[in-house]
Amino acid sequence: MKTQGTVNLQTAERTRLAKFGMISACCVALLAVCGAGQASKPVTSSQQLWNIGSKSLFLSCTGTRHGPAVILESGRGRTSSDWSKVQPDIATFTQVCSYDRDGLGQSRPQRTAPEDAAQFVDDLHRLLSVADVQPPYVLVGHSLGGLLVRLYQMKYPETVKGLVLIDPVHGETWRVLQVDPHELDGQTPEQIRRTGQLPPTERLEWHTDIPLIVLGHGKSIDFPPPLAAKSAQIEANFLAADKDLASRSSHGQFRLAERSGHFIQIAQPELVSKSIREVWDAAMEAHR
C-alpha cells in the first residue's frame, strides 16, 4: 500500500514533468518561428559593370526576386542616381534594377554617336540577359526613359507585365510643342524617328492591355525661348498627351503629381513607389 507521502511525491513529479513539457513545446514553437525568419532570403545588392560587346554598362540591382523584376529607366542625360529615393522602397518586395546608359554615369566608354532609341532598347535587353535578370518585368521610365520602356514593351511584349511612365516623352512631342523641329534645331524626319519620336505629321499607334500608370507633373515647367511664349498651351498639351498615353491601355490610369515639376521621382518619390507597387501587384494578380 502506498503511503500519503509517496502519492504526494508522484503527484509533484507529474506536475513538474507537465510544466517541463509545456516549456519545451513553447521553446520548439519559438525556434520554429525564429528558424523561419532565418530561412528567408536576405535583401541582396549588386553594383557592377557588365560588358555587352564594345561597351560596359553600370547596373545596380537590389532586393530579393519575387514576381516581376522592376527595371528603372532614366531620362535624357540622367543616371541611375535619379532613383535613389525610390529604389530602396521597391527592394522591400522584389528585385529592382537601375542602370546607366552608355556614355552616362559609370558606364563606359563615352558615347560619341547620336542618340539612337532602338540601340538603347537593344542595349538594355542585352544587359539584363548577361546580368541574368530574367523576365518578367515591370518597366518604369522617366521622360525619355518613358519612351524607351514603351519601345522595349513593343519589341518584347511577352516579357513586360506592367509599365509606369513618369512625365514621359509621348512620341508626338513636336506636335505637343507646336514647333517645327526643322526650324528649331534642323532635325529631319529621319533624325526624329531615330530618337524614337514621330515627326509632326505622324501619329502614335501604340496600344496595350497591361497594367499602366502615367504620372504627370503638376508644377509648371520653365521653357526656354521660343517655347516660353506659349508655355500655357504647351502645358495643356503635355497634360493631354499624358492622359492620352494612359488611355492606350485597357488597364491604364493617369495621376497628377501636384507638388512636382518634371522630376517626380525626386520631388515625390512616395507617389512613384506607390504607383510601381500598384502596377506590380496588378501584374502579379493577372498572372496567378
HELIX and SHEET records of a PDB file:
HELIX    1   1 GLN A    4  ALA A   39  1                                  36    
HELIX    2   2 SER A   80  TRP A   83  5                                   4    
HELIX    3   3 GLN A   87  ILE A   90  1                                   4    
HELIX    4   4 ALA A  117  VAL A  130  1                                  14    
HELIX    5   5 LEU A  144  LYS A  155  1                                  12    
HELIX    6   6 PRO A  157  THR A  159  5                                   3    
HELIX    7   7 THR A  173  LEU A  177  1                                   5    
HELIX    8   8 PRO A  181  ASP A  185  1                                   5    
HELIX    9   9 PRO A  189  ARG A  194  1                                   6    
HELIX   10  10 LEU A  227  LYS A  230  5                                   4    
HELIX   11  11 SER A  231  SER A  247  1                                  17    
HELIX   12  12 ILE A  264  ALA A  267  1                                   4    
HELIX   13  13 PRO A  269  ALA A  286  1                                  18    
SHEET    1   A 8 SER A  45  ILE A  52  0                                        
SHEET    2   A 8 LYS A  55  THR A  62 -1                                        
SHEET    3   A 8 VAL A  96  TYR A  99 -1                                        
SHEET    4   A 8 ALA A  69  GLU A  73  1                                        
SHEET    5   A 8 TYR A 137  HIS A 142  1                                        
SHEET    6   A 8 VAL A 160  ILE A 166  1                                        
SHEET    7   A 8 LEU A 212  HIS A 217  1                                        
SHEET    8   A 8 GLY A 252  ALA A 257  1                                        
END                                                                             
